[in-house]
Amino acid sequence: MIRSGDHQHIEPVSRQRLSPQQVAQTILSGFDRHYALFRYGAQRAKSLFESGDWRAIQQLSRERIEYYDTRVRECTATLNRALKGSEASPEGSGAETELTQAQQAFWQAAKTAYIGLLAGHRQPECAETFFNSVSCRILHRDYYNNDFMFVRPAVATEYLDSRLPSYRVYYPATEGIQESLIRMMADFGLAAPFADLPSDIRALTRKAIAQLRAQLPREGGSRIAPDCQIHVLNSLFFRNKGAYVVGRLINQGAIHPFAIALLRRPSGHIELDALLYTVDDLSTLFSFTRAYFLVDMETPSAYVHFLNTLLPRKPKAEIYTTIGLQKQGKTLFYRDFLHHLAHSRDAFDLAPGIRGLVMSVFTLPSYPYVFKLIRDRISKPDMDRATVKRKYQMVKKHDRVGRMADTWEYSQVALPRNRFSPQLLEELRREVPSLLDETPDTIILRHVYIERRMTPLNIYLNRASDHALEAAVRQYGDAIRELAAANIFPGDMLYKNFGVTRLGRVVFYDYDEIQRMTEMTFRRIPPAPNEEAELAAEPWYPVGPNDVFPEEFAHFLLGDNRVREAFLKHHACLLDAEWWQACREQVIRGRIEDIFPYDASRRLGRHSNTSQSSTYNH
C-alpha cells in the first residue's frame, strides 16, 4: 500500500469516545490546514518574485516539501490521543490477529463519513490520499484493509473546477493578437512594473507568428480562424528566478501548447524572455529533473487536466508531482503501476549496465521506471543506509537544475512473487535481505526508490555515432557545470552514474557520494620532489577527506579517444582546479547562477544571441 508533506486549525478532539464522523472530520480538517498552507506558499511566491528575493523562493520550495508529512503527523497524533483505549484503536491487537469486527465497522464507517464530507470539496482526490496517509499510520501495515482506504478514487474530478474558472479565455480574432496578449499579461496583476510591455508583446507576436501562426490552417485567406481562442491558466507558475504563463492556442480544434517565460531584472522591472511552443519545450519545462513549481490552485485537478491537454504523453502522476503535489503523484503512480501489472506479463529483472556498490537496481522492461534498493552491505568507506537516505532527501529538497532525477520513495510495496526472475530474487536475497519480506504469493519491499528509467550514459556512448557522442559529452560536461553552480559536487562522475533522457538530456542519478561544493577543497597536485616519489604507490602530498584534484579526472574519464577529443573541445576547464575554486567561491558568495529550462532559440529577439551557458536558474 501507499504511504503518502498553517492556516486552518485542527479542532481538539474530545477524549470521550469518538464517532466515525468525528474521526472523518478531524482528518479532513488536517488536510484543509495542509492545503491552505500549500496555497499560501504559492501566493507568497508571487510577492517574492516581484521583489526578486530568490533565496526566499528556494527556501520556501524546500520547506513546502515537508508540509504534507508534518500535517499527517499532527493529525495522527491528535487521533491517537483521542482514540487511545477506545474500541476503534488497534492497540492491544497482536501482530498475528485481525481487527475486531467492531474496529472494522468503525473504520469503514469513518471512510463512508469522509466521502460524504467531500461533496463540494475542491481537492477531493488529494483529501482521499491524506485519509490514506493518516489511517495507515494509525492502523499500521498489519491492519491495512482496502475497505478502510481509497484504493480507487471515490469522488470524480472530471469537470471539477474552481469557483473562479481555472483558466481565462481571449479571442485574438476579435480584438487582435497583440491586444489579447497585453490584456492577458495585465490580468495577472503583477505588482512589479514591466520594463516595456508593448515592445515585449511585439517581440512575442513576431515569435508567435513565425513559429505558431504559420502552422495554423488558413481560412478565407486568414491564418487565424474566427473561433480562435487563447486559454491561459489563472495562476503564474513560479520556480527559482522564473515565472511562467502556461496556456494553449486553439484554432479549428487544434491545440497548440505554449508557455511564456517572465524574468524579473535587477532593476525591479519584468520582461518577457521566451516563448515555448512545442510539446518537447513544455516537457523540458515540466521535467522530473527540476524543482517543483509553486502555483496557486483552488482546484488542482482542473490544472492537471489542462496541463494534460498540453502534455498528453506525461502521466498525470508526474504532472501532480511537478506542481508540488508529490504525495498525490505517488498515489496516482502506484495506481497506474498496479494497473500496468494487471495488464502485462513480463518479469521484473536486474537492470542492465554496471552493478553499483550501493544500490541494487531492477526494472520491469515494459514499464519506464527503475526500482532501487539500498544494499545491506555497502562496499564504500563511511557509507551506510542512513547516509544514503540523507543524500536522497538532500536531492529531493535541493534545486535539481534540470540535471538530477527526482525519485518517489515508498515503503511496504507488495509485488507478485511470480513476476520476479530467478536471477533477481537471488540478487535481492543476497544483497538486500533486510528490505525483503516473502510470502507464498508476494515479495514485499520494505523500502524502495522509484525513478524514471534512462539509458546509462556509458552504454549510450558505446553505441553513439561521432556526432551523437560529441553532443552527449557536451551535455555531460554541462550537467557537471550546472550542478556545481547549484552547490552540488557529484562525487563519482563516472559515465555509468549519468543517464540520457528521451530528449537527449544528460542527467545525474547516483546520489550516494554527492556533497555540497562549499564542503570541498579543490587543489592542484604539487610537483613531485623526485622521481621515486612520483612512482610511489602513495601520494607524496597530504590529502584531506574532502580534497579533490580535478586534473585526475582525465585518468578515469578520458580513456576513449573519441570521448577525450569531445571533452577537451567543450569542457577542458573541468580538469582545472582554478575553475572549480572560482565556482565554489561564487557559491559561497551566494550567487544563484542562471540556468534556463529552455533553449536559447526560444528567447525573444533581444536575447536570442545569449549563450545557453549563461542562463537563468529556473
Secondary structure, 3 states (H helix, E strand, C coil): CCCCCCCCCCCCCCCCCCCHHHHHHHHHHHHHHHHHHHHHHHHHHHHHHHHCCHHHHHHHHHHHHHHHHHHHHHHHHHHHHHHCCCCCCCCCCCCCCCCCHHHHHHHHHHHHHHHHHCCCCCCHHHHHHHHHHHHHHHHCHHHCCHHHCCCCCCCCCCCCCCCCCCEEEECHHHHCHHHHHHHHHHCCCCCCCECCHHHHHHHHHHHHHHHCHHHCCCECCECCCCCCEEEEECCCEEECCEEEEEEEEEECCEEEEEEEEEEECCCCCEEEEEEECCHHHHHHHCCCCCCCCECCCCCHHHHHHHHHHHCCCCCHHHHHHHCCCHHHHHHHHHHHHHHHHHCCCCCEEECCCCCCCCEEEEECCCCCEEEEEECCCCCCCCCCHHHHHHHHHHHHHCCCCCCECCEEEECCEEEEHHHECHHHHHHHHHHCHHHEEECCCEEEECCEEEEECCEEHHHHHHHCCHHHHHHHHHHHHHHHHHHHHCCCECCCCCHHHEEECCCCCEEECCCCCCECHHHCEECCCCCCCCHHHHHCCCCCCCCCCCEECHHHHHHHHCCCHHHHHHHHHHHHHHHCHHHHHHHHHHHHCCCCCCCCCCCHHHECHHHCCCCCCCCCCC
